[in-house]
């Protein structure tokens, strides 16, 4: 049924009826197997997103880090699905699911299955560690999904207020956010995504210390180009530290040790 597909594959029956679809036509579509009934008052087609079907069946809204990921924001990890339920709703028994019992700042319209950006960011602020939450907030600002001015007018709790003060719309990735947050205590200038000798470096620390973070794509031709660029940087008097994404995320102490030892030797300063 085209009306269901146009609604994202899952919709309340009342919405279809209000749009002029007869209840008899809906019943026939169910009888023929074109639609299913995940919960009374709802119908879904075969192409419906399983996460949305599960949300409708449980009577919850996808939110927090789960919705941030669905919106394409930079998410370090999603430990389990996060959903929202009104504080007045009956308690749910959802194993392996994080339920946020709260009154959303932006009210949920009837039939809402996915939370909006404002509610999502506020729940991320209260749920996730600071640097992970900041990465999500900066990702949302960078993509233009929200403006700091709009966030500032919301009734923010202290953790969200801190994020608002620290967040910048200029971070291109959560990795930038995490590295800068973790090195802020050094009180040394750190510039992400700086162009040197025709190539972009991930981070320039001070005047001469370059930090490059390799992802899984740094192989083959990409690896050869990286080596050539490292050599060019060295000839210009830069010092290059190259680490992996896994080191930054899972073994940060190794990265920090390399950087602090280089700074101790003054390798971040121009000669």
C-alpha positions as CSV (number, residue, x, y, z in Angstrom):
1,X,0.0,0.0,0.0
2,X,1.6,3.2,-1.2
3,X,0.3,5.3,1.7
4,X,2.2,3.1,4.2
5,X,5.4,3.3,2.2
6,X,5.1,7.1,2.0
7,X,4.9,7.1,5.8
8,X,8.2,5.2,6.1
9,X,6.8,1.7,6.1
10,X,5.0,1.9,9.4
11,X,2.1,4.1,10.4
12,X,-0.9,4.3,12.7
13,X,-4.2,3.2,11.3
14,X,-5.8,6.5,12.3
15,X,-3.3,8.4,10.2
16,X,-4.3,6.3,7.1
17,X,-8.0,6.8,7.8
18,X,-7.5,10.5,8.2
19,X,-5.7,10.5,4.8
20,X,-8.7,8.9,3.2
21,X,-7.8,5.3,3.2
22,X,-10.8,3.1,4.1
23,X,-10.6,0.6,7.0
24,X,-11.8,-2.1,4.7
25,X,-8.9,-1.5,2.3
26,X,-6.5,-1.7,5.2
27,X,-8.1,-5.0,6.4
28,X,-7.8,-6.4,3.0
29,X,-4.1,-5.5,2.7
30,X,-3.5,-7.2,6.0
31,X,-5.4,-10.3,4.9
32,X,-3.4,-10.6,1.7
33,X,-0.1,-10.3,3.6
34,X,0.8,-6.9,2.2
35,X,0.7,-5.4,5.7
36,X,1.3,-6.7,9.2
37,X,0.0,-5.5,12.5
38,X,2.9,-5.0,14.9
39,X,0.6,-3.6,17.5
40,X,-3.1,-2.8,17.7
41,X,-3.7,0.5,15.9
42,X,-0.5,0.2,13.7
43,X,0.3,-1.4,10.4
44,X,3.6,-2.0,8.7
45,X,4.7,-3.1,5.2
46,X,7.5,-5.6,4.5
47,X,10.1,-2.9,3.9
48,X,9.5,-1.3,7.3
49,X,12.6,-0.6,9.4
50,X,12.8,-3.3,12.1
51,X,13.9,-0.8,14.7
52,X,10.8,1.3,14.1
53,X,8.5,-1.8,14.2
54,X,10.1,-2.8,17.5
55,X,9.6,0.7,18.9
56,X,5.9,0.8,17.8
57,X,5.4,-2.7,19.3
58,X,6.9,-1.6,22.7
59,X,5.3,1.9,22.7
60,X,8.6,3.7,22.9
61,X,10.6,6.3,20.9
62,X,14.1,5.8,19.6
63,X,16.3,8.4,21.2
64,X,19.6,9.3,22.8
65,X,22.7,7.6,21.3
66,X,20.6,5.3,19.2
67,X,18.8,8.1,17.4
68,X,22.0,10.1,17.1
69,X,23.5,7.2,15.2
70,X,20.4,7.0,13.0
71,X,20.7,10.7,12.3
72,X,24.2,10.2,11.0
73,X,26.0,11.9,13.9
74,X,29.4,10.8,15.0
75,X,28.9,8.1,17.7
76,X,31.8,6.3,19.3
77,X,29.8,3.3,20.3
78,X,26.2,2.2,21.0
79,X,26.2,-0.2,23.9
80,X,22.5,-1.1,23.4
81,X,19.4,0.4,22.0
82,X,18.3,3.6,23.8
83,X,14.6,4.4,23.9
84,X,12.4,7.0,25.5
85,X,9.2,6.6,27.4
86,X,7.0,9.2,29.1
87,X,7.5,9.3,32.8
88,X,3.8,8.6,33.2
89,X,3.8,5.5,31.1
90,X,3.6,2.0,32.5
91,X,7.0,0.4,33.3
92,X,8.3,-1.7,30.5
93,X,10.2,-4.9,30.7
94,X,12.7,-4.6,27.8
95,X,15.8,-6.7,28.3
96,X,19.1,-5.3,26.9
97,X,17.4,-1.9,26.2
98,X,18.1,1.4,28.0
99,X,14.9,3.1,28.7
100,X,15.0,6.9,29.4
101,X,12.0,7.7,31.6
102,X,11.5,11.5,31.2
103,X,9.2,14.2,29.9
104,X,10.7,15.3,26.6
105,X,11.5,19.0,26.2
106,X,10.0,18.9,22.8
107,X,6.6,17.1,23.2
108,X,6.2,13.9,21.2
109,X,3.3,14.0,18.7
110,X,1.0,10.9,18.7
111,X,2.7,8.1,16.8
112,X,6.2,9.4,17.2
113,X,8.8,6.6,16.8
114,X,12.0,8.6,16.4
115,X,13.0,11.5,18.6
116,X,13.9,14.9,17.3
117,X,17.4,16.4,17.4
118,X,16.8,18.6,20.5
119,X,15.5,15.8,22.8
120,X,18.2,13.5,21.4
121,X,21.0,15.9,22.3
122,X,19.7,16.5,25.8
123,X,19.5,12.8,26.6
124,X,23.0,12.2,25.2
125,X,24.2,15.0,27.5
126,X,22.8,13.3,30.6
127,X,23.6,9.7,29.5
128,X,27.0,9.6,27.8
129,X,30.5,10.4,29.1
130,X,31.5,14.0,28.5
131,X,33.8,13.6,25.5
132,X,31.4,11.2,23.7
133,X,28.5,13.6,24.3
134,X,30.6,16.5,23.1
135,X,31.5,14.6,19.9
136,X,27.7,14.0,19.2
137,X,26.9,17.7,19.9
138,X,29.7,19.0,17.7
139,X,28.6,16.6,14.9
140,X,25.1,18.0,15.1
141,X,26.3,21.6,15.0
142,X,28.7,20.8,12.1
143,X,25.9,19.3,10.0
144,X,23.6,22.2,10.7
145,X,21.0,20.1,12.4
146,X,20.8,22.6,15.3
147,X,22.2,26.0,16.2
148,X,23.8,26.9,19.5
149,X,21.3,29.8,19.8
150,X,18.4,27.4,19.8
151,X,20.0,25.1,22.3
152,X,20.8,28.0,24.6
153,X,17.1,28.9,24.9
154,X,16.2,25.4,26.2
155,X,16.0,24.6,30.0
156,X,19.4,23.0,30.1
157,X,20.8,21.1,33.1
158,X,24.4,21.7,34.2
159,X,25.9,18.9,32.0
160,X,24.1,20.1,28.9
161,X,25.0,23.7,29.7
162,X,28.7,22.8,29.9
163,X,28.5,21.0,26.5
164,X,26.9,24.0,25.0
165,X,29.7,26.2,26.2
166,X,32.4,23.9,24.9
167,X,30.9,22.7,21.6
168,X,32.1,24.1,18.3
169,X,30.5,23.8,14.9
170,X,33.8,23.4,13.2
171,X,34.8,19.9,14.2
172,X,34.7,17.6,11.2
173,X,34.7,14.3,13.2
174,X,34.3,13.0,16.7
175,X,37.9,11.9,16.5
176,X,38.9,15.6,16.4
177,X,36.8,16.3,19.4
178,X,38.2,13.4,21.5
179,X,41.8,14.2,20.7
180,X,41.5,17.9,21.5
181,X,39.6,17.2,24.7
182,X,42.1,14.7,25.9
183,X,45.1,17.0,25.1
184,X,43.5,20.2,26.4
185,X,45.3,19.9,29.7
186,X,48.7,20.4,28.0
187,X,47.8,24.0,27.2
188,X,49.6,23.8,23.8
189,X,47.8,25.0,20.6
190,X,46.2,22.2,18.7
191,X,44.9,22.8,15.2
192,X,42.9,20.1,13.4
193,X,42.8,19.5,9.6
194,X,45.7,21.9,8.7
195,X,47.0,21.9,5.1
196,X,50.8,21.6,4.9
197,X,52.7,21.0,1.6
198,X,49.5,20.4,-0.3
199,X,48.2,17.8,2.1
200,X,46.0,17.9,5.1
201,X,47.3,16.7,8.4
202,X,45.0,15.5,11.2
203,X,46.5,17.7,14.0
204,X,49.3,20.2,14.3
205,X,50.4,20.5,17.9
206,X,52.3,23.7,18.6
207,X,54.3,24.8,15.6
208,X,56.0,21.6,14.4
209,X,54.5,18.4,15.9
210,X,52.1,16.6,13.6
211,X,49.8,13.9,14.8
212,X,48.3,11.6,12.1
213,X,45.6,9.1,12.9
214,X,45.3,6.1,10.5
215,X,42.0,4.4,9.9
216,X,41.4,1.1,8.2
217,X,41.7,2.7,4.7
218,X,45.3,3.6,5.2
219,X,46.7,0.7,3.1
220,X,48.1,0.3,-0.4
221,X,48.2,3.5,-2.4
222,X,47.0,5.6,0.5
223,X,49.8,4.2,2.7
224,X,52.4,5.0,0.1
225,X,51.0,8.6,-0.1
226,X,51.1,8.9,3.7
227,X,54.8,7.8,3.8
228,X,55.7,10.3,1.1
229,X,53.9,13.1,2.9
230,X,55.7,12.2,6.2
231,X,59.0,12.5,4.4
232,X,58.1,15.9,2.9
233,X,57.0,17.1,6.4
234,X,60.3,15.9,7.9
235,X,62.4,17.8,5.3
236,X,60.4,20.9,6.2
237,X,61.3,20.5,9.9
238,X,58.1,18.9,11.2
239,X,58.1,15.9,13.5
240,X,55.4,13.3,12.7
241,X,53.7,10.9,15.1
242,X,51.5,8.4,13.3
243,X,49.0,6.3,15.4
244,X,46.0,4.2,14.6
245,X,42.3,4.9,15.3
246,X,42.3,1.9,17.6
247,X,45.1,3.4,19.7
248,X,43.2,6.7,20.1
249,X,39.9,5.0,21.1
250,X,41.2,2.0,23.0
251,X,44.8,2.6,24.0
252,X,44.9,6.3,24.5
253,X,47.8,6.0,27.1
254,X,50.1,5.0,24.3
255,X,49.2,8.0,22.2
256,X,49.5,10.4,25.1
257,X,52.9,9.0,26.1
258,X,54.3,9.6,22.6
259,X,52.9,13.2,22.5
260,X,54.1,14.2,25.9
261,X,57.6,12.8,25.3
262,X,57.8,14.8,22.1
263,X,56.7,18.0,23.8
264,X,59.1,17.4,26.6
265,X,61.9,17.5,24.0
266,X,60.5,20.6,22.5
267,X,59.7,18.9,19.2
268,X,56.5,21.0,19.0
269,X,58.4,24.2,18.8
270,X,59.8,25.9,15.8
271,X,63.6,25.9,15.7
